[in-house]
Amino acid sequence: RVQLVDSGGGSVQAGGSLRLSCTTSGFTYHSNCMAWFRQVPGKEREGVVGFYSGGGATFYTDSVKGRFTVSRDSGKSTMYLQMNSLKVEDSGMYYCAAADGHGACIDGRWSGSRNFDYWGQGTQVTVSS
């Protein structure tokens, strides 16, 4: 079965950097649609970035463009989210998500949490001013 394990969160000051990791197992497709979401208490999960686990196009929400970057280590089945120039508003619980197949990445659907089938346990990111 598919499993996702998130890690790498922590507390940093504004302007700092963190790298989140999502280690995957159990995929049967060569390339799945994956995403990172974040959530703060009282709000819905917000899509941060959508991408294909096998490489290809990457989709960033406007607020993180130029600051966040997705990368992959196929040998370790691990996806990374490098977050630079962090802002206080980047704080939240970050979740790695995956869908069966790649369809969830089409036409902007990646930003909808309901389009994903598997979730990591979440890792907390706290950015202080």
C-alpha positions in Angstrom: 0.0 0.0 0.0 1.0 3.6 -0.6 2.7 5.3 2.3 4.0 8.9 2.6 6.2 10.1 5.4 6.8 13.8 5.9 9.7 15.3 7.7 11.9 18.4 7.9 9.7 20.9 9.6 10.9 23.2 12.3 11.1 26.8 13.6 13.0 29.5 11.8 13.1 33.2 11.6 11.7 35.1 8.7 14.1 35.0 5.8 15.4 31.6 6.7 15.1 28.3 4.9 13.8 24.8 5.5 13.8 21.7 3.4 10.9 19.3 3.8 11.0 15.7 2.7 8.4 13.2 1.6 9.5 9.6 1.5 7.1 7.4 -0.6 6.6 3.7 -0.9 4.1 1.4 -2.5 3.4 3.3 -5.7 2.3 1.2 -8.7 2.4 3.9 -11.3 5.7 5.3 -12.8 4.5 8.9 -12.3 1.9 10.1 -9.9 0.5 13.5 -9.3 1.8 14.7 -6.0 1.5 17.9 -4.0 2.5 19.8 -0.9 -0.4 21.4 1.1 -0.3 23.5 4.2 -2.9 24.2 6.8 -3.3 26.6 9.6 -5.9 26.1 12.4 -9.4 27.1 11.3 -8.6 27.1 7.6 -8.8 24.6 4.7 -5.7 23.0 3.4 -4.0 25.2 0.8 -2.2 23.8 -2.2 1.4 25.0 -2.2 2.9 23.1 -5.2 1.8 20.3 -7.5 4.1 18.1 -9.5 4.7 14.7 -11.1 6.7 12.2 -9.1 8.4 11.1 -12.3 9.4 14.6 -13.3 8.0 17.2 -15.7 5.8 20.2 -15.0 5.6 21.8 -11.6 2.9 24.1 -10.5 3.4 26.6 -7.7 0.8 28.8 -6.0 1.6 32.5 -6.6 2.6 33.3 -3.0 5.6 30.9 -3.1 6.8 31.3 -6.7 10.5 32.1 -6.7 11.0 31.0 -3.1 10.0 27.3 -3.0 11.4 24.6 -5.2 10.5 20.9 -5.6 13.1 18.3 -6.3 13.2 14.5 -6.4 15.6 11.8 -5.5 14.2 8.9 -7.5 16.7 6.5 -6.0 15.3 7.2 -2.5 11.7 7.7 -3.6 11.9 11.0 -1.8 10.5 14.3 -2.8 11.8 17.5 -1.4 10.4 21.0 -0.9 13.1 23.6 -0.5 11.7 26.7 1.1 13.7 29.9 1.0 13.0 33.4 2.1 10.4 32.2 4.5 7.7 34.5 5.7 5.6 34.4 8.8 2.5 33.6 6.6 4.3 30.4 5.4 3.7 28.9 8.8 1.5 25.9 9.1 1.3 22.2 9.0 2.7 20.9 5.8 1.4 17.7 4.2 2.7 15.7 1.3 -0.1 14.2 -0.8 -0.3 11.8 -3.7 -2.9 10.7 -6.1 -3.4 7.4 -8.0 -2.1 8.2 -11.4 -1.3 11.7 -12.8 -4.8 13.1 -13.6 -4.9 15.2 -10.4 -2.2 17.5 -11.8 -4.2 18.4 -14.9 -6.0 21.7 -15.4 -5.1 23.1 -11.9 -6.8 20.3 -10.1 -3.6 19.8 -8.0 -4.7 22.6 -5.7 -7.7 20.7 -4.5 -7.1 18.5 -1.5 -10.1 16.3 -2.4 -8.2 15.1 -5.6 -5.6 13.3 -3.6 -5.8 9.8 -2.2 -2.8 9.5 0.1 -1.4 11.8 2.8 1.6 12.1 4.9 1.2 12.7 8.6 2.3 16.4 8.3 5.3 18.3 9.5 5.0 21.7 11.3 6.7 24.8 9.9 6.8 27.9 12.2 8.3 31.1 10.9 8.7 33.9 13.4 9.3 37.6 12.8 
